[in-house]
Amino acid sequence: MMEDEDRLTKILWEVELKRLNESLPKVRKPLPSLLEENEPYYTTAIGERVAFNKAELEDIASLVPKDKQLSISLPILIVKEWGSKKGVYTIQGNESERALINTILKKPMDNRYIYIPDILELSKRIPSLIVFGFQFSSDELIP
């Protein structure tokens, strides 16, 4: 009986997480490709089209050396893990993507964690280039 309840609870949480993560991208696009598009956008997990702000793309391109731009894919994922402390978020992505966010925030390049004041700063500076996701502590994101 308890196993059935646990399984049902897990299924309900997965359904809720899936709903919360509907804004996650199906595919993230490389920065150079987005800079070439007239109307850059990404498609969400549920098929909606979300526009990137061209000025924001150009802003971050100026922060990244040309030879590293191909390693930046957008949008940048900022994830809240279920088991993490209040106000702690994780920068998902490769080393170059984390370095970009940390450059904007004036933090050490290898930093993986950001906090609510950082979220506010990113939301002011590059709102169209970030997206928020939610996950259980060690599980994958549920798009």
C-alpha positions as CSV (number, residue, x, y, z in Angstrom):
1,M,0.0,0.0,0.0
2,M,2.8,2.5,1.0
3,E,4.7,1.6,-2.2
4,D,1.6,2.4,-4.3
5,E,1.2,5.8,-2.5
6,D,4.9,6.6,-3.1
7,R,4.6,5.7,-6.8
8,L,1.4,7.8,-7.2
9,T,3.1,10.7,-5.4
10,K,6.1,10.5,-7.7
11,I,3.8,10.4,-10.8
12,L,1.9,13.4,-9.6
13,W,5.1,15.4,-9.0
14,E,6.4,14.4,-12.4
15,V,3.2,15.7,-14.0
16,E,3.5,18.9,-12.1
17,L,7.2,19.3,-13.0
18,K,6.4,18.7,-16.6
19,R,3.8,21.5,-16.5
20,L,6.3,23.8,-14.7
21,N,8.9,23.1,-17.4
22,E,6.8,23.7,-20.4
23,S,8.8,26.8,-21.2
24,L,12.1,24.8,-21.6
25,P,13.5,24.7,-25.1
26,K,13.2,21.7,-27.3
27,V,16.5,22.6,-28.7
28,R,19.0,25.3,-27.7
29,K,20.6,27.2,-30.6
30,P,24.3,28.3,-30.9
31,L,24.9,32.0,-30.5
32,P,26.4,32.6,-34.0
33,S,23.3,31.0,-35.7
34,L,21.0,33.3,-33.6
35,L,23.0,36.4,-34.6
36,E,22.5,35.5,-38.3
37,E,18.7,35.1,-37.9
38,N,16.5,38.1,-38.7
39,E,14.0,37.1,-36.0
40,P,15.9,34.8,-33.6
41,Y,13.7,32.5,-31.5
42,Y,13.5,29.1,-29.8
43,T,10.7,26.6,-29.6
44,T,9.5,25.4,-26.2
45,A,8.7,21.9,-25.1
46,I,5.1,22.5,-25.9
47,G,5.7,24.0,-29.3
48,E,5.4,27.7,-28.5
49,R,7.8,30.1,-30.3
50,V,9.7,32.5,-28.0
51,A,11.6,35.4,-29.4
52,F,15.1,36.4,-28.4
53,N,15.9,40.1,-28.1
54,K,18.5,40.9,-30.9
55,A,20.1,43.6,-28.7
56,E,20.6,41.2,-25.9
57,L,22.2,38.7,-28.3
58,E,24.6,41.4,-29.5
59,D,25.4,42.4,-26.0
60,I,26.5,38.9,-24.9
61,A,28.3,38.4,-28.2
62,S,30.5,41.4,-27.2
63,L,31.4,39.6,-24.0
64,V,32.4,36.3,-25.6
65,P,35.6,35.9,-27.8
66,K,34.7,34.9,-31.4
67,D,36.4,31.5,-31.0
68,K,34.1,30.7,-28.0
69,Q,30.8,31.9,-29.4
70,L,30.0,28.5,-31.0
71,S,30.1,26.9,-27.6
72,I,27.3,29.2,-26.3
73,S,23.8,27.8,-26.9
74,L,20.7,29.7,-25.9
75,P,18.6,30.1,-24.0
76,I,20.7,29.6,-20.8
77,L,19.0,27.3,-18.4
78,I,18.7,28.4,-14.8
79,V,17.4,25.5,-12.6
80,K,15.9,25.3,-9.2
81,E,16.4,21.9,-7.6
82,W,13.7,20.6,-5.3
83,G,16.2,19.7,-2.5
84,S,18.4,22.8,-2.7
85,K,18.3,25.6,-0.2
86,K,15.9,28.5,-0.5
87,G,17.0,31.0,-3.1
88,V,19.8,28.8,-4.6
89,Y,19.7,28.1,-8.4
90,T,22.1,26.2,-10.7
91,I,23.5,27.4,-14.0
92,Q,23.0,24.5,-16.4
93,G,25.3,24.3,-19.4
94,N,28.8,24.0,-20.4
95,E,31.9,25.8,-19.1
96,S,31.5,28.6,-21.7
97,E,27.9,29.2,-20.8
98,R,28.6,29.3,-17.1
99,A,31.5,31.7,-17.7
100,L,29.2,34.0,-19.7
101,I,26.7,34.2,-16.9
102,N,29.5,34.7,-14.3
103,T,31.0,37.5,-16.4
104,I,27.7,39.3,-16.5
105,L,27.3,38.8,-12.7
106,K,31.0,39.6,-12.0
107,K,31.5,36.3,-10.2
108,P,34.3,33.7,-10.5
109,M,34.2,31.9,-13.9
110,D,33.7,28.4,-12.5
111,N,30.8,29.3,-10.3
112,R,27.7,27.0,-10.8
113,Y,25.3,28.5,-8.2
114,I,23.5,31.8,-8.3
115,Y,21.0,33.4,-5.9
116,I,17.9,35.6,-6.0
117,P,19.8,38.9,-6.4
118,D,21.7,37.3,-9.4
119,I,18.4,36.2,-10.9
120,L,17.1,39.8,-10.6
121,E,20.2,41.1,-12.3
122,L,20.0,38.5,-15.2
123,S,16.3,39.3,-15.6
124,K,17.1,43.0,-16.1
125,R,20.1,42.5,-18.3
126,I,19.2,39.5,-20.5
127,P,15.6,38.5,-19.8
128,S,15.0,36.9,-23.2
129,L,18.2,34.7,-23.1
130,I,17.4,32.8,-19.9
131,V,14.8,30.3,-19.0
132,F,13.9,28.7,-15.7
133,G,13.5,25.0,-15.0
134,F,12.7,22.8,-12.0
135,Q,13.9,19.4,-11.1
136,F,14.2,16.9,-8.3
137,S,17.7,17.0,-6.7
138,S,19.6,14.6,-8.9
139,D,17.0,13.8,-11.6
140,E,17.0,15.1,-15.1
141,L,14.8,18.0,-16.1
142,I,11.4,16.9,-17.1
143,P,10.5,18.8,-20.3
